[in-house]
Amino acid sequence: MRYRYITVEGNIGAGKTSLATMLSKDYGGKLILEQFADNPFLPHFYKNPKQYAFPLELFFLAERYQQLKDVAQSPDLFNSCVVTDYLFAKSHLFASINLEDEEMKLFKRLAQIMQTSLPDPDLLFYLHTPVPKLLENIEKRGRPYEKDITDSYLKEIQDGYFDLFKTLNHLRIVVLDTSHVDFVNNPSHYKAVLNLLQQEHEPGTKVISRLTS
């Protein structure tokens, strides 16, 4: 494959874990998934964001760092391929939305120290999904702790990703509009995604509004 280290990103409910899992299986690569279910603060956060935001974000930061640090030290990164369903920089994105100013200052210092020892992905593949579709996907998967997620929160995250991309011009970023894409149930859509990932992409952000075979 063209890229050895691929990160699939997207909003809550965009399908990033599904796509990352499919890609790793087809490429025979190492799959790194965010262990959100292991975060003991997550169910409490959606009910009381102000009280639980800081421990929630610190837990995610530590978990993401440990997982990606292991990737950086693994020969698999150079001998085969690695597919992840998150970018370490998303830690800053979510923290900036959820934390108070003083909490954010400390969080930012910790994240910057950790970031220096982590490799960048060869390709960042972002699934841009309309908020109504995200809410539909969230409802379908039926995680109890996600039932309180609002459309305004998803919109804030969505805007945050695009602000983040402006600071990552050194990365190859491909943004796919998934409004009419179903790579899980439509083989032709998934094949088109695979073809897209085999193309050469220059550093910067490229927006794909429609898949082609």
C-alpha positions, -999 to 999 in steps of 0.1 A, spaced: 0 0 0 11 36 -6 8 48 30 22 29 60 5 48 88 -31 58 81 -54 76 106 -91 76 101 -108 105 119 -143 119 121 -169 132 145 -188 110 170 -208 85 150 -190 91 117 -179 55 112 -142 59 118 -138 28 138 -157 7 112 -136 20 84 -103 16 103 -112 -20 111 -121 -28 75 -88 -12 62 -66 -30 87 -82 -63 77 -78 -58 40 -42 -45 43 -32 -70 70 -20 -42 91 -19 -34 128 -52 -19 141 -51 7 169 -85 17 182 -94 43 208 -104 26 240 -132 50 248 -152 23 267 -124 19 292 -127 56 303 -146 54 336 -155 91 334 -173 90 300 -208 80 312 -206 107 339 -193 133 316 -224 134 293 -246 139 324 -224 164 341 -198 178 317 -184 206 339 -176 182 368 -161 154 348 -145 171 318 -110 174 332 -105 138 344 -122 126 312 -98 144 290 -67 135 310 -77 99 309 -81 100 271 -48 119 267 -28 93 287 -45 64 269 -39 79 234 -3 87 243 4 52 255 -11 35 225 6 57 200 39 56 219 38 18 215 32 23 177 62 46 175 85 20 191 71 -9 171 89 -22 139 54 -28 124 53 9 115 80 3 90 75 -33 80 38 -34 73 11 -8 80 -7 7 109 -43 20 109 -57 40 138 -91 55 144 -79 87 161 -53 115 158 -34 125 189 -42 161 182 -79 154 187 -70 155 224 -65 193 221 -97 197 201 -120 181 226 -102 196 255 -106 231 241 -144 225 239 -148 208 273 -123 224 297 -122 257 316 -94 281 308 -70 271 337 -76 234 331 -69 239 294 -35 256 301 -23 226 321 -38 202 296 -21 220 267 13 218 284 10 181 290 -2 174 254 26 194 238 53 174 258 37 141 247 32 151 211 70 156 204 77 119 208 48 106 186 50 101 148 26 118 124 4 96 102 14 94 65 -23 101 57 -52 115 77 -85 104 63 -114 124 77 -150 114 74 -171 145 71 -207 135 81 -237 159 84 -249 163 120 -284 148 114 -267 116 100 -243 115 130 -273 117 154 -290 89 135 -259 67 137 -255 74 174 -291 64 180 -287 32 160 -257 20 180 -275 26 212 -248 34 237 -266 46 268 -240 72 277 -243 88 243 -281 95 245 -275 130 258 -252 141 230 -267 172 213 -266 185 178 -249 217 190 -221 197 206 -215 177 174 -215 209 154 -189 224 178 -167 193 173 -171 195 136 -160 231 134 -132 222 157 -118 196 134 -117 221 105 -99 247 127 -75 220 137 -67 211 100 -56 247 94 -28 241 118 -17 208 103 -7 219 68 24 196 70 1 165 69 -17 149 40 -53 153 49 -82 139 28 -117 150 38 -144 128 24 -180 140 24 -200 109 35 -234 124 31 -242 98 4 -216 72 12 -221 38 29 -187 20 29 -200 -6 54 -229 -19 34 -221 -8 -2 -190 -27 -16 -187 -2 -45 -184 27 -20 -158 8 0 -138 0 -32 -139 37 -41 -125 45 -7 -97 20 -12 -89 36 -46 -88 70 -30 -63 58 -4 -40 44 -31 -37 78 -48 -8 102 -42 -18 131 -20 2 162 -13 6 178 21 -24 200 29 -62 195 30 -80 180 0 -118 178 1 -136 150 -18 -172 158 -23 -181 127 -44 -165 93 -46 -155 79 -80 -148 43 -89 
